[in-house]
């Protein structure tokens, strides 16, 4: 039995998904390059820490190619994304440590956010992958909070557009959850993937967020390349 390579997605929807994955990979490469040209190991490390999320996107693509018939692929993607979120948080804490900032306050703020927005008993979920997804969300939110601290402490690391791009992922997640409800509960589809319009519209938000990250890093590289080696007193992007 042969698989339809297009799965449940139309060509425009596939282009959106492929663009999202490509943009994240480009962002990781550009961040690593920015670390190299500035001679800052911690920034290179951050670029490398973006790779797990990129690898996770391949499993999502494979899941859609299978016409969403192999749930294990999606579970593996969520597992890899957990390690990706941990990697992003770890690399951000590393930047703060090198800059001489104690990250404890940010971590406590992240945990407070979880306690307010989440339900502790929900961490058990229906299975281990439900727990993984929720823990990954907690880690990513904490990473976002720490990202703002890095931006305030040392604006030469991330541009404001890059930080906004990482935060915009939350918009993508929120809209995706809402569109899942519309697709299955209102429009009567089996899943969001079966509703090509809503699915593509939701995924396009991830494309936008990744593009913001890429453009922000590009802006930071261009700024660095056009400025003298000393950065004191310069206006940052």
Number of C-alpha atoms within 10 A of each C-alpha: 3 4 9 10 12 14 19 18 21 13 10 12 21 19 14 21 21 15 19 22 22 16 22 24 22 17 25 24 18 20 28 22 17 24 20 14 12 16 11 14 14 21 23 22 21 22 23 17 24 23 21 21 24 23 17 23 24 15 19 21 20 17 20 22 19 18 18 19 12 13 13 13 20 22 20 15 24 23 21 22 25 24 18 23 24 21 23 27 24 18 22 25 24 18 25 21 14 11 12 10 15 12 17 11 13 19 19 12 15 20 16 13 15 18 12 9 9 13 9 10 7 11 16 13 13 9 9 12 17 17 16 21 18 18 16 21 18 20 23 25 22 24 26 21 19 25 26 18 19 23 17 13 15 14 16 17 22 24 23 20 20 26 20 17 22 20 20 19 18 18 15 20 16 13 17 21 14 13 22 22 16 17 22 16 12 10 13 13 15 12 17 22 21 18 20 17 16 20 19 21 16 23 20 19 21 27 23 19 25 26 22 22 30 24 18 23 25 18 19 23 22 13 16 19 13 8 11 10 9 8 11 7 6 9 9 14 16
